[in-house]
Amino acid sequence: MPKFLIEVPHEEELLACAQVVEGFLNYGSHFATKADWGCRDGVHKAWITIETDSKEEARNILPPSYRAQATIIKLTNSPWLRSTRYSGNMAKNSNLQDET
């Protein structure tokens, strides 16, 4: 199943941090309890990785008010590291596709 990284930014004020967590908890999403939060280091974003069928399904775990500002990234393992064509120098390797 595909794996996605979800990144949700929010305002830099302490109240905004509390509001985003409360919003997720009230929505019933496990995002708030399973996510990693950067607020204490001055990066006002939350991240979570989930396995789901599509970016749309990943976005739908978020409360509607956070969906538009969220970044959803499909994650993959490094296919070029598994390739027999990998020469040890990615800059010289023009074909980074799996040989399957």
N, C-alpha and C positions, 0 to 999 in steps of 0.2 A: 504494500500500500504506500502511496506517496507520502512524503513527510514535508511539512511546511513550517517555516519560522514566521511567527506573527509578531510584529512590532507595533506598539501603540504609544504614540507620544501624548504628552499632556502639558499643561502650563506649569511654569516653574515655581508657583506659590505652594506653600504647605497645604493650604486649603484645597487646592486643585488635586494634590496627591491623595488626600483623604476622600475627595469626591469621586475620583476615578475608581478607587478601590470599592467604595460604597456602591457605586453604579454597577460594577461587575457583580458584587455579592447580591444586590437586589435583583439583578437580571437572572440569577441562578446559574451563571456560568462558573465553571471550575477555573477559569482563567485567573481570577484574583488569587486563589490559593496555590495554584500550580506555577504561576509566572515568576520570573526573575525581574526585580525592579531596580532601576539605577538611581532612584531619587536621592538616596543618602550620599551618593558620590557626585551629585549635581547633574546627572543625566536623567531627565524626566521622561523616561520611557519604560515600558514593560515589554518583556519578551517571553514567548512560550513556543515550544515546538510540539506539534501534534501530527498524528497520522490520520489522514482523511482522503477522500477520493478526489477532491478538487479545491482550487483556490476559493471558489464560491462557498463551499461547505466550511472551509477554514474561516472565512470572513463572517459567516453566519453564527459562529460561536460567540461573537462580540455583540454587546448591546448595540442597537441601531445607531445611537448617537456617536459611536466610536468607529464605525465601519468605514466611513469615507476617509478618515485620516490614517487608518491603519495601513501598514505595508505588509504584504503577504509574499513570501519568497519560497518557491519550491526548492527543496534541498535534495542534493544527490551526492553520492560518494564520488570521489575523483575518478572518473572513467579512464582518463589518460594514464593514471598510475597502474591500472590493471591491463592496459593495452600492451600487446607484444611489440607494438611499433614505438613505444616510449623509449627515446634514446638517452634519457637522462638530462636533456636540455630542452625544455619546453619551447624556448624561442626558436629552435631549429626544427621542431617537430610541427609539420604543417597539417597533419591529420591526427586529431586527438579523439577519434571515435573508437568505441569498443569493437573488437573483432569477435562478433557473435554469429 
